[in-house]
Amino acid sequence: MPTRPPNPNPSLNASKCSRLFQEWVSPFVSKCRKQGTLDVNDLYEPLPDCESATLTNKLEANWFAETKRNPDKPSLIRATLCTMRWKPLLFGLILIPAELLNIIRPLLLTFLMRFFTPCSTMPAWHAWLLAMSIIFVTLCSSAIINYQIYLIDILAMQMRVAYSDQRVKIMSEIIKSMRIVKMYCWEMAFDKKIRHVRRREIIQYMWSLIFDCIQMLFSHTYMNVTFLMMYGTMWWFNIRFDISFFAVASCLLGHMRLTVVEFFNNAVRDLVHYLAAQKRIQTFLLLDESERDNRLLSQSHSELACIEKNDLTIVKSVPTQSPKVVCNVKQAQWDKDGSFCLKNIVFDAHPGDLICIIGPSSLLQTLTGEITIFDGKIRMHGSFCYVPQESWIFSSTIKTNILFGKAYDRNLFRDVVKATALDTDFVQLPNEENTLVGDQGVMLSGGQKARVNMARALYRNADIYLLDDPLSAVDV
């Protein structure tokens, strides 16, 4: 992706008062009001503590330490708490003064109401002081609670993980492979699978809706039921109460409504979502590590290396500047219990060779290191580029999809576009290579996505190209 001009976050140099009242955001809001629209370059850079690279490195280090301490049952929750350290506890302690202020407020209101009782001897300036105190306590409580919510949102953003819906994932796979499903008459089998997943999803939605209904019921009836029970109990035991007691009870019960009904329910729901997400991530992290680094090496042109399983041997220095591939696969398979297996595949690829392979794509994925269970030897000299059969397009311009982070070379870009026949497509598009395409290239046809995918690989100017039928969707 092309780099944007640096735009430092003003929060780094803001004062404590500016951070408390979020005053450092005012220039950004004012600029948005004047311009009407915002550009990507107008956005501030993320804070150092919120950058994904920093957080990922910390979590990875703590996860490795956790696996060493508890190799049998490592816990991602402990690794996450070690990454966040004292922040969750500290942010919770911030609520203590806010809750104390909420308790003081109805007491001040009680003292203020004595000023309006008949034959009151309270001076007027006492009443004004109590009124100003109530206003001050309310403002302080609101500021503390909102600042605590802001800190919790930042902490949640740091801990947030991606959640993928299983049914949507299966449907996406089926839609992308609809031609194969129709060809082999697998409609009934996939329909049964989708219905099974959908049934479980509906059950989850049902419980979620029941939970929401209970929360809404408590939210609307909490005050009425609580007051009815309280006054009924006081009437039954002949307990005397006055207006002051009614004011204190109303304030306290109104505040408890948010804590008991809304905050507690939201906390339980978020906790359930977090436990489900961390369980999926922990299952993924406990998978066997890929051994691509033990078998695959793309070296510079001054040295050629031989990679064997669990062994690295420098063969000799090669003065040539041409790429070379040596493949000697004894056995390769996706999992230990899988029935599919590659065995005894031996070939050499010399500079200028064009080798066509008829068979599954697993051989190319073995060369790239995607297949984890591997026995044999693979030697690659020079840079390589893998072009999958299924095109991958991200939401941006066609030009950005082709460059993919590399510097723009006008002559090379023109040659690549011409070689992949994208120049004819650019004529039909409104903004040519600067045309925006949606996620997965929804604005492009299958052939256009395949050509963009191929153009991205050619622009890398690699020494070795691994092509997995990339032109299957191109009309010829």
C-alpha positions in Angstrom: 0.0 0.0 0.0 1.4 3.5 -0.8 2.6 5.4 2.3 0.8 8.5 3.3 2.4 11.7 4.6 3.1 11.6 8.4 0.4 13.2 10.5 1.5 12.9 14.2 -1.2 12.4 16.7 -1.6 15.6 18.8 -2.6 13.5 21.8 1.1 12.8 22.3 1.9 16.4 23.1 -1.4 17.4 24.6 -1.7 18.5 28.2 -3.5 16.5 30.9 -6.4 18.9 30.8 -6.7 18.6 27.0 -6.6 14.8 27.3 -9.3 14.8 30.0 -11.7 16.9 28.1 -10.6 15.7 24.6 -9.8 19.2 23.5 -7.0 17.9 21.2 -9.7 16.6 18.9 -11.1 20.1 18.3 -8.8 21.0 15.3 -9.8 17.8 13.6 -13.5 18.4 14.1 -13.1 22.0 13.0 -11.3 20.9 9.8 -14.1 18.4 9.1 -16.7 21.1 9.5 -14.9 23.6 7.2 -14.0 21.1 4.4 -17.2 19.0 4.6 -15.2 15.9 3.7 -12.1 14.2 5.0 -9.2 12.5 3.3 -7.1 9.6 4.5 -4.2 11.9 4.9 -6.3 14.0 7.4 -6.4 11.1 9.9 -3.9 11.1 12.7 -1.4 8.4 13.1 -2.3 5.8 15.7 -0.8 6.1 19.2 2.3 3.9 19.7 0.4 1.8 22.3 -2.4 1.2 19.7 -0.3 0.1 16.8 -0.9 -3.5 15.7 2.8 -4.3 15.4 3.6 -3.3 19.0 0.6 -5.1 20.5 1.2 -8.2 18.4 4.9 -8.4 19.4 4.0 -8.1 23.1 1.2 -10.7 22.9 3.5 -13.1 20.9 6.3 -12.8 23.5 3.9 -13.4 26.4 2.3 -16.3 24.5 5.6 -18.0 24.0 6.5 -17.4 27.6 3.1 -18.9 28.6 3.7 -22.0 26.5 7.1 -22.5 28.2 5.6 -22.1 31.7 2.6 -24.3 31.0 3.3 -26.5 28.0 0.4 -28.8 28.7 -2.4 -26.2 29.2 -1.3 -22.8 28.1 -3.9 -20.0 28.6 -4.3 -17.2 26.1 -6.2 -15.2 28.9 -3.1 -15.1 31.1 -1.0 -14.1 28.1 -3.5 -11.3 27.3 -3.5 -10.1 30.9 0.3 -10.0 30.9 0.2 -7.9 27.8 -2.4 -5.4 29.2 -0.7 -5.6 32.7 -2.3 -3.3 35.2 -4.6 -1.4 32.9 -7.9 -3.2 33.4 -7.5 -3.0 37.2 -6.5 0.7 37.1 -9.4 1.6 34.8 -11.8 -0.1 37.1 -10.4 1.8 40.1 -11.2 5.1 38.3 -14.9 4.4 38.9 -14.5 4.5 42.7 -14.5 8.3 43.0 -17.3 8.5 40.5 -19.4 6.2 42.5 -18.6 8.1 45.7 -19.7 11.3 44.0 -23.0 9.7 43.0 -23.6 8.7 46.6 -22.8 12.2 47.9 -25.1 13.9 45.4 -28.4 12.7 46.9 -27.1 13.5 50.4 -26.4 17.1 49.3 -29.9 17.2 47.8 -31.3 16.2 51.1 -29.6 19.0 52.9 -30.7 21.4 50.3 -34.4 20.4 50.7 -34.2 21.4 54.3 -33.9 25.0 53.2 -37.4 24.8 51.7 -39.0 23.3 54.8 -41.2 25.6 57.0 -39.4 27.4 59.8 -36.0 26.6 58.3 -33.1 28.4 59.9 -30.6 27.6 57.2 -28.9 30.7 55.7 -29.4 31.4 52.0 -25.8 31.3 51.2 -25.7 27.7 52.6 -28.4 26.8 50.1 -26.5 28.4 47.3 -23.4 26.6 48.3 -25.2 23.2 48.4 -26.7 23.9 44.9 -23.3 24.7 43.5 -21.9 21.6 45.1 -24.5 19.4 43.5 -23.7 20.9 40.1 -20.0 20.4 40.7 -20.4 16.8 41.9 -22.6 16.0 38.8 -20.0 17.5 36.4 -17.1 15.7 38.0 -19.0 12.4 38.1 -19.9 12.7 34.4 -16.3 13.7 33.4 -14.8 10.7 35.3 -17.3 8.2 33.9 -16.9 9.4 30.3 -13.1 9.4 30.6 -13.2 5.9 32.1 -15.4 4.8 29.1 -12.9 6.3 26.8 -10.0 4.4 28.4 -12.0 1.2 28.3 -12.8 1.7 24.6 -9.1 2.1 23.9 -8.3 -1.1 25.9 -11.0 -3.0 24.2 -9.7 -1.9 20.8 -6.3 -3.2 21.8 -7.8 -6.6 22.8 -10.3 -6.8 20.0 -10.1 -9.8 17.7 -11.8 -10.6 14.4 -15.0 -12.6 14.6 -16.0 -14.6 11.6 -19.4 -16.2 11.1 -19.2 -19.8 10.2 -22.3 -19.8 8.0 -21.1 -16.7 6.0 -17.7 -18.4 5.5 -19.3 -21.6 4.2 -21.7 -19.6 1.9 -18.7 -17.6 0.5 -16.8 -20.8 -0.3 -19.9 -22.3 -2.0 -20.6 -19.2 -4.1 -17.0 -19.0 -5.2 -17.0 -22.7 -6.2 -20.6 -22.8 -7.5 -19.5 -24.1 -10.8 -17.8 -27.1 -9.2 -20.8 -27.7 -6.9 -23.2 -27.8 -9.9 -20.8 -29.9 -12.0 -20.7 -32.7 -9.4 -24.3 -32.3 -8.2 -23.3 -31.5 -4.6 -26.3 -29.2 -4.0 -28.1 -31.5 -1.5 -24.9 -32.2 0.5 -24.0 -28.5 0.8 -27.6 -27.6 1.5 -27.7 -30.0 4.4 -24.4 -28.6 5.7 -25.6 -25.0 5.5 -28.9 -25.9 7.2 -27.1 -27.6 10.0 -24.9 -24.5 10.6 -27.9 -22.2 10.2 -29.9 -24.1 12.7 -27.2 -23.6 15.3 -27.0 -20.0 14.4 -30.7 -19.5 14.8 -30.5 -21.1 18.3 -27.8 -18.6 19.2 -29.8 -15.7 17.9 -32.9 -17.0 19.9 -31.0 -17.0 23.1 -29.5 -13.6 22.3 -33.0 -12.2 21.6 -34.3 -13.7 24.9 -31.4 -12.0 26.7 -32.2 -8.7 25.1 -35.9 -9.0 25.9 -35.1 -9.7 29.6 -32.8 -6.7 29.7 -35.4 -4.5 28.1 -38.0 -5.8 30.5 -35.8 -5.0 33.5 -34.9 -1.6 32.1 -38.5 -0.5 31.9 -39.9 -2.1 35.0 -36.9 -1.8 37.4 -37.8 1.5 39.0 -41.5 0.7 39.3 -41.0 -2.8 40.8 -38.2 -1.6 43.1 -40.3 1.4 44.4 -43.3 -0.9 44.9 -41.4 -3.4 46.9 -39.6 -0.7 48.9 -42.8 1.3 49.8 -44.8 -1.9 50.4 -42.2 -3.1 52.9 -42.1 0.3 54.6 -45.9 0.3 54.8 -46.1 -3.2 56.2 -43.6 -2.5 59.0 -45.0 1.0 59.6 -41.7 2.8 58.7 -42.0 6.5 58.5 -40.6 8.3 55.4 -40.6 11.9 54.2 -39.7 13.8 51.1 -36.0 13.8 51.9 -36.0 10.0 52.0 -37.9 9.8 48.8 -35.3 12.1 47.0 -32.3 10.0 48.3 -34.0 6.8 47.3 -34.9 8.0 43.8 -31.4 9.2 43.1 -29.7 6.0 44.4 -32.1 3.6 42.7 -31.9 5.6 39.4 -28.2 5.3 39.5 -28.3 1.6 40.4 -30.6 1.0 37.4 -27.6 1.6 35.0 -25.3 -0.5 37.0 -27.6 -3.5 37.7 -29.6 -3.6 34.5 -27.4 -2.3 31.6 -23.7 -2.4 32.7 -23.9 -5.8 34.2 -25.8 -7.4 31.3 -23.3 -5.8 28.8 -20.4 -7.0 30.8 -21.7 -10.6 30.8 -22.4 -10.4 27.0 -18.9 -9.0 26.3 -17.3 -11.6 28.5 -19.1 -14.5 26.6 -18.0 -13.1 23.3 -14.4 -12.7 24.5 -14.2 -16.2 25.9 -15.5 -17.6 22.6 -13.0 -15.5 20.6 -10.0 -16.4 22.7 -10.9 -20.1 22.6 -10.8 -20.0 18.7 -7.5 -18.0 18.7 -5.9 -20.3 21.3 -6.9 -23.3 19.3 -5.2 -21.7 16.3 -2.1 -20.8 18.2 -1.7 -24.4 19.5 -1.5 -25.8 16.0 1.9 -27.1 14.8 4.3 -24.5 13.6 4.9 -24.3 9.8 8.3 -25.7 8.8 8.7 -23.5 5.7 11.9 -21.9 7.1 13.4 -25.4 7.5 12.9 -26.3 3.9 12.7 -23.2 1.8 15.3 -20.4 1.3 15.4 -17.7 -1.2 19.0 -16.4 -1.2 20.9 -13.6 -2.9 22.7 -14.3 -6.1 26.1 -14.7 -4.3 25.3 -17.8 -2.3 23.2 -21.0 -2.9 21.9 -22.9 0.1 20.6 -26.4 0.5 17.7 -26.8 3.0 17.0 -30.2 4.4 14.6 -31.1 7.1 16.0 -29.8 10.4 19.3 -29.1 8.8 20.9 -26.2 7.0 24.0 -26.8 4.8 25.8 -24.3 2.7 26.8 -26.1 -0.4 29.0 -23.7 -2.3 29.2 -20.2 -3.6 27.6 -19.8 -7.0 28.8 -16.9 -9.2 25.9 -17.1 -11.5 23.0 -14.6 -11.3 20.4 -17.0 -12.7 17.6 -18.6 -10.6 17.5 -22.3 -10.1 15.0 -24.7 -8.5 15.8 -28.2 -7.2 12.9 -30.2 -5.9 13.2 -33.6 -4.2 10.1 -34.3 -2.3 10.0 -37.7 -0.5 6.7 -37.1 1.2 4.3 -34.1 1.7 0.8 -34.0 3.1 -1.5 -31.5 4.8 -2.0 -33.5 8.0 -0.7 -36.7 9.6 -4.0 -38.6 9.2 -4.8 -37.3 5.8 -5.2 -39.7 2.9 -3.8 -37.4 0.3 0.0 -37.4 0.0 2.7 -36.4 -2.4 5.5 -38.9 -2.8 8.8 -39.1 -4.7 8.6 -36.0 -6.8 11.9 -35.0 -8.3 12.6 -32.3 -10.8 15.0 -29.5 -11.6 14.2 -26.1 -13.1 17.0 -24.3 -14.9 17.0 -20.6 -16.0 14.6 -20.1 -18.9 12.7 -23.4 -18.4 8.9 -23.5 -18.6 7.6 -26.5 -16.7 3.9 -27.5 -16.9 2.5 -29.7 -14.1 -0.7 -31.6 -14.5 -2.1 -32.4 -11.2 -3.2 -30.9 -7.8 -1.9 -27.6 -6.6 -0.3 -29.2 -3.5 3.1 -29.4 -5.2 3.2 -25.6 -5.6 2.0 -25.1 -2.1 4.8 -27.4 -1.0 7.3 -25.2 -2.8 5.9 -22.1 -1.1 5.9 -23.8 2.3 2.1 -24.0 2.9 2.1 -27.7 3.5 3.5 -28.3 7.0 4.2 -32.0 7.0 7.2 -32.4 4.7 10.1 -34.7 4.2 12.7 -34.1 1.5 14.8 -31.3 0.1 13.9 -28.1 -1.8 16.4 -25.6 -3.0 15.5 -22.2 -4.5 17.9 -19.6 -5.7 16.5 -16.2 -6.4 13.2 -14.4 -5.6 10.0 -16.1 -6.4 6.3 -15.1 -6.8 3.3 -17.3 -6.4 0.1 -16.6 -8.4 -2.9 -18.6 -7.0 -5.8 -19.8 -9.0 -8.3 -17.7 -7.1 -7.6 -14.0 -7.6 -7.2 -11.8 -4.6 -8.2 -8.1 -4.9 -8.5 -5.7 -2.0 -10.6 -2.5 -1.8 -8.6 0.2 -3.5 -7.6 1.4 -7.0 -6.4 -1.1 -9.7 -3.1 0.7 -9.7 -2.7 0.2 -6.0 -3.6 -3.5 -6.3 -0.9 -3.9 -8.9 1.8 -1.9 -7.1 1.1 -3.6 -3.8 3.5 -1.4 -1.9 6.3 -1.2 -4.4 7.5 2.1 -5.8 5.8 3.3 -9.0 7.8 2.7 -12.2 6.0 4.2 -15.1 7.8 2.2 -17.8 7.5 -1.1 -15.9 3.9 -0.4 -15.1 3.1 0.3 -18.8 4.8 -2.9 -19.9 3.0 -5.0 -17.3 -0.4 -3.6 -18.2 0.3 -4.3 -21.9 1.5 -7.8 -21.3 -1.6 -8.7 -19.3 -4.0 -7.0 -21.8 -5.3 -4.7 -19.1 -4.9 -1.7 -21.4 -8.1 -2.7 -23.3 -9.9 -2.9 -19.9 -8.6 0.5 -18.8 -10.3 2.1 -21.9 -13.7 0.9 -20.7 -13.2 1.9 -17.1 -14.2 5.5 -16.0 -10.8 6.3 -14.3 -8.6 3.8 -16.1 -6.0 2.4 -13.6 -7.2 4.8 -10.9 -10.7 3.2 -10.9 -11.8 2.1 -7.4 -12.7 -1.5 -6.9 -14.5 -3.0 -3.9 -13.4 -5.7 -1.7 -12.7 -8.9 -3.6 -12.9 -6.9 -6.8 -16.7 -6.7 -6.9 -16.5 -4.0 -9.7 -14.4 -6.3 -11.9 -15.3 -9.4 -13.9 -13.5 -12.7 -13.3 -11.2 -12.3 -16.2 -10.3 -8.7 -15.2 -9.5 -9.9 -11.6 -7.3 -12.7 -13.0 -5.4 -10.2 -15.2 -4.9 -7.8 -12.2 -3.6 -10.7 -10.2 -1.1 -11.6 -12.9 -0.1 -8.0 -13.3 0.7 -7.8 -9.6 3.0 -10.8 -9.9 4.8 -9.5 -13.0 5.4 -6.1 -11.4 7.4 -7.8 -8.7 9.9 -8.7 -11.4 10.8 -12.0 -9.6 13.3 -14.6 -10.7 10.9 -17.6 -10.3 7.2 -17.6 -11.0 4.9 -20.3 -9.6 1.6 -20.1 -11.6 -1.4 -22.1 -10.4 -3.7 -21.9 -13.4 -4.1 -18.1 -13.0 -5.8 -17.7 -16.3 -8.7 -20.1 -15.8 -11.2 -17.3 -15.5 -9.8 -15.3 -18.5 -11.9 -15.4 -21.7 -9.8 -16.4 -24.7 
